[in-house]
Every structure is written in structure tokens, then in C-alpha cells.
Amino acid sequence: MFQSARAQKQRCIYKLEMSPAESRMMEMINRTPELREPKLWQPHVGLPDLPQLGILARQKRNEGQKIADMTAGDIHNTKKGLNPDFIAYYENCRYSLRKSDGTPVFPYHDGELYDGLPSRYELGFPEVMDTVVKNFGIDTTKTPYKGFQTVSGRTALAMAFMGLRERCKEKHPDKQPSVILDAFVWSGYQPLFRKLGIQMIHAPANASQGLSMSAESLEEAIAMAKRGNFAVAGVVPIMPSNPHGHTIDFDELVKIATISANTDAPLLFDVFYAALAKKGQNEAAPMGKLSKSLPPEVLKYIGFLTGETKVISSNKKTGTIIWFAPEGHEDVAETVNRVAMDEIHRPLSTYPRIDEVWAQFALHSYRSPNPEANHIHEAMGQRYALIESNRRRIRQIADSLNLGIVGQDSFYMVMALAADTGETLIRNPDGSPIHDPIESIQALSRYGILGAPGRLFSPTTVTSSMIRVSAASNDVELDIFENGLRTLVDEAKRKI
């Protein structure tokens, strides 16, 4: 694929910042034509999803096998609690948030069975959404928005894309809606878009941004959509990525936003993992910077999904969609919000739960005693410190075994279990290579590793040697993981 002089320069800079393991992964991407072309999503029949893989890990543990469960990455897997100072703040901040009339947002009445639940279901808590938006560096007095809260990120995405699908069908009634995503994406998008009748298009991997989307790869995916007579209902960059943990350069984001606007394609950033980024939420997901840098006719196309699940608890999983609505340019935001509100009124409850919204407010309003600190990382306390330590350890393991890896900013990473020649290290006892992802799950479990295969995240054959691994883990699991990998690599070298 032709690379401009600028892209080649970016590639050189990108490689200089990489560890040896990350350089190996990038070389693997660059020599794999299949990854450098846009792809329509194609399911792999019989491949278990992430919850099923988690169940398999528990079953094997119940059978007495030592297993490193790298499948889901629940924050509780760290076995570390939140900062006690943040917990104290959470317990006391409930009554500090007030409505414009001075009444508390989260009231309390003695003797109520549902402590603090308002007398009617709330469609959202605008005061909390304002807190979230401001914590992303957005000046709400200059940048209007429309938003809604739900019980989970998955639900929020579904509601947002119902709105984007409706908008797309009104404009292109004779075409199937499509959504353009990164080369590797969270596997939860697949069943969601299948139910909504939306075709998934994976943008190609690109030397300047790795497995994440670039402006160049977005243009290639848009061209593919046109050839296939698909209408582009939306574009979804994930920052930092699930499954591989990389972010996208700011200059590239501006280009992506401009291309999306010129294509009349709304741009929904999935920033669910931004709070975990080493450089901080507002650098990994620079929504505030974008709101100041883009003209209103471009900004109106941008929304973002955020949530607290990966920081606080899997039991505190509010999902929030924020969509920019510059004055005179509110049409996209209004469509998304209108359809979302209609869905909230349907029989299946999507109302945000009050204790979860309270936790959301606490996380985004907390300020540690150190004004220079990253306040979300401080709120996480030992959890964040352990995740960062685990990220370094996993990269070091990959380096020591000459394996490729990509991942820095979420608690997920993608590792290639392949030799420098590209041959897979996942082998049968007789030495023959395993290319089927279902067979690779069983083969890796013999080494005590339950990892989500790359085929869950990308519709390409080269991903058969890749697995997603999680830094939201603990020392015992990482010891099992490292020992299993070393045995696998040693055995594979004797068989290749």
C-alpha cells in the first residue's frame, strides 16, 4: 500500500517510541496484506464469546487446573480496592450536588425502602452529565451538548446507534447502513450491529496508527462502503482501544473528524477506557481539545461514549453518551437524543440507577490532595498502580520471549504468538500448526492460558496466532501466564 512521505515519517517516529515487542508486532502488521485492507465483518461459526470463555476458565479452575484468565478483564481481578480517601469522598459527596433551585440531586428520606430514589424515574441527571463533560475539559458555557445516561455502556451504544441508523435510513432508504471501526474492535459490537441490521466495516491497519484507525485508513473504508453500496451511518474509533490499548494522535483525530463531516458520517468515539490511560483521560480522549479546535459544522458530527465500569466496579456501570450540539448545528445530536429518549420509555428498563450515577458523579468530581496528580488514577489508588505495573510486566514478558505485542493505555493488550517468520507458535502435540481459533483456545488452555483469540476482534486469518491479554490481573495469574508462555514457546521452537 502506498505511503505518503508524512506517513513514512510518522512510522519512523512511532517505531522509535516502541519497545522491541511492539516493533515486532508492527512489522507483522506491515507484512500482512490482509490486515492492510478494509474488511467486512464475517463471523466464525462456533467461536465462544467472552462471557463463555470466562465460564470455561472457571470450569477449568473447578477441575483443579491452574488457569490465567485473560478473557474479560474485570477490575476486581486486581484484588485491590479503591483509594480509601476516594471512598470517604464518595460517601460524603452525595448532598453536595444541587439542582438550580437548590434542592439535592440525590435526596434522602428516612424510612424509604429505596434510599434516595426520586418519586419518579429520572431520564437522566443533567447536573452529573455536566460534571462528566467538564472533567473531559469541555467548557459547557461555550460548547452545548445533548446527552443521556443508561444502565451500561452496551445499552448506551445500542440506543445511540438506533438514532444513527434512523438518520441513515432517512437519508439513504435504498442502502444498508454500515459502521466503520478500527482494524481490531471490541467483540460486543458484532452482536449489537447484527441485531440492528448494520454492516460492520473494519478500517485497515496503518503504519502511522497501528491497529487503530487513521485518516488514510478511514478514507479506504469509506471507498469500500461506496463500492459495496453501503451507506455510512457512523464511524467508531475506540480510544484507548479494546482490545489493544492504543490511542490515536490528536492531529489524526482532527483529520478523521474532517473526513467524517465531509462524508456526512457521525463520529462516535468510544472512550470507555480513557480513564486508565497513563497520560490521562483528557490526553487519551481529547474531547475538550477537539471542542476548541473544530468548527461547529464539523463538531456537530461528534459524540462520545464514556463509563465508569473499568475503574470503579462491574456493578457500577452507567453508560453515558455525550453529543456536541453547537448553536445552529444541533441536528445530529437531536436525532440521537430523541431516539434514545424513546427507547428509555420502552418496557425494558434503561433508566440509570441512582447509586451508579452517584458513583459516576463522585469519580468525575473527586480531587486528590495533590493538585498536580491525575485525580482518577488517585481515586483508583493501588488498582491503577498495579495495572500500570502489570502492563510493564506483560511487555517485558513479550520482549524476553521475542513475541509481538501492542498495548499501553487500557488494561488490554494484544499479543502475537508467532515466530519472526510469522509462523504460529500454537501447535498440536505432533508439531502441526493450529490456525482455527476454537482449537487454539483448547491448545492454550493446556498451558494454563485462557485468552480471547484475535479472531474475536478481527475478521482475518492472521489473527489465529493472536490473543488479547489483560493487565487487570494479579501476580498469581501473571505467574501462571508467564510460565505457560515460556513452556509454549520452548516447545514450539523444537517443533518448527
N, C-alpha and C positions, 0 to 999 in steps of 0.2 A: 504494500500500500504506500502511495506517495506521501512523503512527509515534507512539510514546508521547512525553511531554514529556522523559523521561530520554534516549530515543534521539535526539530532536532536539538536546538539549544536547550529547550525545556527538558528534553530527555536526558541530556548530559547533566544538567543541574540536578534533576530528580535522582539520577544514578549516584551522584556524589554524596547525596544525603542518605543513601540506603546502606543497610547492613549487608554483609555478603549473602545472607539467606534471601533478603529482599531482592538483591540484584539477580540471584539465580531464578527467582520467580518471574521477574520482569523479562529475563532472557527467554524463559519458557513461553511466556505470552507472545513475545515478539516473533518467535519462530513457529508459532501455531496459527496458520491462516484461518482456521475455524473460529478462533476467538476474535479475530480482527475483521469479521464480517457481521453485519446485523443479522439477527436470528428471530424467527417466530418461535414462541414457546411451544414445545412438544412434551407431553407428559411421558414418564417412564412407567409402564404398567406394573403394578405390584410394589412399587417403591414405597416403603413406610414413610409417614410424615414425622415431624419432630416429636410430637407427643407419643406416638407409637414407639419411637426409638427410646424415649425416656422410660417408657414402661418396660421395654426389653432390657434396659440397663438394670432396672430394679429387679426384674426376674432373675437375671444372672447373678446379682448380688445375693438374692434369697437362696440361690442354689449353692452359695458358698464361694463363688468366683470373685476375685479381686478385679474390680472394673473402675476405670476412669471414665465417668460420664461426661463427655464433651458435647452432648447433643443440644441442650436447651439453654444453659447458662443462667439459671436463676440467681439473683443477687444473694440469696440465702446460702448458696453453695460455698460462699466465702467463710461461713461460720463466724462472721464478725458483725457486731451491732453498730448502729449509728452513733455519732458523737453524742455523749450524754448532755452536752451543752445545747445541742440542737433539739434533743428530746424534751428538755426542760422548756426551751423556747416554744416548741410545738404545743405543749400542754398549756402554756400561758398566753399564747398569741390569739386565741380564738376570739376574744372580745375586743381586740384592738382594731379589727376591720369593721368599718362602719359604712352604712349607706349614706347617700347625700342628705337624708333627713335626720341623720344622727343615730338611727337605730342600728343594732348589731346585725351583721350579715348572718352570723351563726348564733341564733338566740338560744337561751336555755330556760327551761321551765321545770321546776321541781315536780316530781311525780309523773312525768311523761314517760311512757314506755319507750318511745323513740326519742332519745335525748337530743333536743335541739332541732328535730326535723320540722320544717315550716308546715303551716296548716295546709298548704297545697304544694304539689310538686313544682320545683323550680325548673325552668327551661335552661337555666344556666346562671352563673354567678358573675355578673359583669365586673364587679369590683375585683374578683380573683383573676379574671382574664386580663384586666388592666395591669395587675401586679406581674403576671407572667410576661405580658408584652413588654413592659418596661424593663424587666430583667433580661430581655434579649437586646436591650439597648435601643428600643424604638421609642421615639418621642410621640406619645399619643395625642398631644396638642397640635402636632403638625402632620401626623400620618394617621388618618382614620382607618379603622378596620372593622370587620364583622367576624364574629366568632361563635363557636358553640362548644360545649363540653359534653362528654358521654362517659359511659362506664369503662371504656377501654380504647386503646389505640386502634385495634382492629375494627371496632364498631364505628369510630370516627372516620376512618378511611372509607368504609362502606358507604356511609352517609354522604361524604364529600364526593365520592365518585358516582353516586346516584345523581347528584346535581350536575356533575361534569358530563355524564352520559346524556342527561336530558338536554343540556345545552348543545352537545354534539349532534344529537338526532334532529333537533330543530333546524340546525344549520346544514346538515348533510343527511337527509332522511333516507337516501338510497345507498348509504355506505355503512359498513360495520365500524363501530367505534374501536379505536386502538389506544393503548397507552405505551409510551416509550420509557424504558427503565434502563438501569445500569447493566453491564455485561453479567454481573453476578448480583442477584437480589434475594431478599428475604422470601422464603418459600411460602409465607402466608398470602402473598399477592396472588399466587396461582389459583387457589380455590375461590378467592374473592372475585377476581375478574372473570373466572369461568361462570360463576353464578350471575354476574351482571351482564354477561354476553359481550365482554370486552376482550379483544385480542391483545396479548402481550407481545411487544417487540423489544428485544434486547439490543441496546446500542453496542457497537463493537468495542472491544478493549482498545486502548490508545496509549501510545508511548508516553504522552505527557501527563496522563492521569491514571495510569494503571488500569485496574478493573472498574474504576468509577467512570462516570460519563464525562466527556469533553465536548466542547463546541463542535469540533470536527466530527466526532462520532455521532452526535445528535443530528447533524445535517445528513449523515449517511443513513441513519434510521428513518428520518423524515422522507428521504428519497425512496427508501424501500416501501414505506407506507403508501406513498403515491403510486408506486408500481403495482402494489397489491390491491389498489382501490380501497384502502382503509382511510378513514378519517381520524385524525389525531385528536382525541378527546382530552389528552393530558400528557405531561412529561413528569417523571418522578425520579429525581436524583435523591439518593439516600446518603445523609451526611451526619456523622460518620457512617460508613456502610455497615449494614448487616447483610452479608456475613464477613466482610474482610477488614473493616475498621479504618479505612482511609477516608479522608475528606477531599474536597475539591478546592483548588486555588481560587482566590477571590476574583481575579481578572477573568478566569474561565467562567465563573458564575455569571458575571456581567454579560459575557458573550452568549452563554446559554439562555439567559433571560431575554436578551435581544432577539435571538433566533426564535425562541418560543413565541414572543409577541408578534414577530413578523409572520409567523405561521398561524396566528390566532389559536395557539395551543396553550391553555392554562398550565402553569408550572407549580406543582405541589412538592415542596421539599419535605422529605421525611427526616426529621432531626431528632428522633426519639433517643438517640444515644449521645447527643451533643454534650450533655452534662458530664459525660465520662471522659471527654477529650482532654488530653494533657494540657493543651494550650488554652483550654477553657471553652465554655459554651458559645460565647459571642465571637470567638475566632473560628471555631469549627462550623458554626452555623451563623454567619454574619448577617442576620436578618436586619439588624439596626443599620449596619453599614450599607446594605442594599437599599433600604428605605430612603437613605440620604443621597444615594448615588444615581438612582434610576428616575427617569421622568415618569409622570403619572400614567402616561399611555402604555408604559412597559410594566410599571409597578402593579397595575391593576390585575395583571395576569398571575400574580404570585401569592401563594398561600403556603402555610407550613403546618405540619403535624408535630405536636410535642406531647410528652407524658412523663410520669414520674416512676413508672414501674421498675425500671432498671436501676434506680437509685435508692428508692425507699423500700418497696416491698411488692411482691406479686399480688398482694391483697390490697394494694393502694394503686390502682391502675387507671386513673382518669386519663382519657384521651381528649386533647383539645385541638381544634382546627382554628387557625387564625388566618383570615384572608384580607389582604390590603384593599382598601376602598377609598382611593384618593377622590377628593371632591370633583364631581362631574365624570368620574370614571368608576362607578360602583357596580357596573352591570354583572361582572363575573362573580364578585363577592355576594351580590344579592341573589343570584341564581343558586349558588352553593348553599347559602344560608336558608333560603326559602324551602328548598327540597329537604334539607336536614331537619328543619323545624317540623315539616310534615311527617317525617319519619319518626321523630320523637313522640308524636301523638299516637303512633300506631300501638297495637296491643302489646308487643314485646317491649319491655322497658329498656330505654336507653338513657333514662334520666341519670345524671351524675349523682353519686351517693355523697351525702353531706360530709361524712368523716373523711372521704377521699379528697373532696375539694378543700377541706380544711388542711389536710396534709399537703396538698398542692400549694396552697397559699403560704404555708409555713416554709416550704423548701425555697420558694422564689422570693420570699421577703427576709429570710434569715441573713444576718450579717455577723460574722465571727468577730471576736475582739480585735483581731489583726486586720486592719483596713486594707492591707495590701494582699491579703490571702484570696484564693479562689473560694468563694463562700459555699458553693455547692460541694466542692471537694472537702472543705472543712466540715460541712454538715455530715458527710459520709464517714468522716473520721478514718478509723482503721480499715474500713471497707475499701476506700479509694487507695490507700497506701498499699494494701495487699494486691489489688487489681493491677496497679502500676508495676509492682514487684513481679507479679506473675507474667505480665506482658513481656518484661525484660527476660525473664527466665525462659519463656517459650521461644523467644527469638534466639536466645543463646543455645537452646537445645537444637534448634534447626541449624544454626551455624556449625555446631560441633558435629552434626551428622551429615553435613553437606546437602541439606534439604532446602527447598524453596519455601518462602513464607511471605505473606503480605498482611499487614495489620498493625495499627498503632493506637487508634483513638476510641474504639468501643471496647467491650470486653470480648469481642470475637476476632478471630484471625483465620486465614485460610492457608493451609499447608499442603504442599505438593509432595507426595510420597513417590518421588521419581528420581532416577539416576540422571546424571548430567546429559546423557544421551536422550533423555525423555522417556526411557523405558520405565514402566511402573515397577515399584518395589513390592506391590501387593501381589503375592504369589500363592499358588496351590502348593501342597506338600511335595508334589513332584517337580516343582520349579516352574510350571507353566504360568504365564501372566493372567491375572484376573482383570477383566475390563467391565464386567457387569457390576453396577453399584450395589445390587442386592447381595451378590456373592461377596463383594468387598466388605460389607458390613459384618458378615459372619467371619470372614477371614481375619479382620482386625480385632474382633472380639476374642479370638484365640490368644491374642497378645494383651488382653485386658483393656482394649481401647474401644469405646463406643462413640464414634464420631459421625456427624452428619455428612454423608458423601456429597461431593461437589455437584453431582447431578441433580440434587435438590434445588440448587440455586442457579444453574446454567444449563441450557439445553444442548450441550456439546459433549462429544465423546472424550475429549482430553481431560475432562473433569473427573473421569473414573479413578484417577490417581490422587485426587484432592479430597481433603476433609476440612470441615470447619471445627476449630477448637476454641475453647472458652477459657479466658483468664479469670472469670468469676468462679474460681475453684479454690481448693485448699491444698496444703502441702502433701497430704496423703494421696490425693488423686493425681497431682502432678508427678509424684514419685512413681506411681503405677504407670502413668502415661509415658514418662521418660524411659523407664526400664523396658516397657513394651516396645517402644520405638527402636531402642538400641538393639534389642533382640531381632526385631523385624528386619532392620537394615543389615545386620550382620548375616542373617540367613539369606536374605535376597542377594547380597553380593556374591555369596557362594554359588547361587543358582543361575545368575545372569551370565 
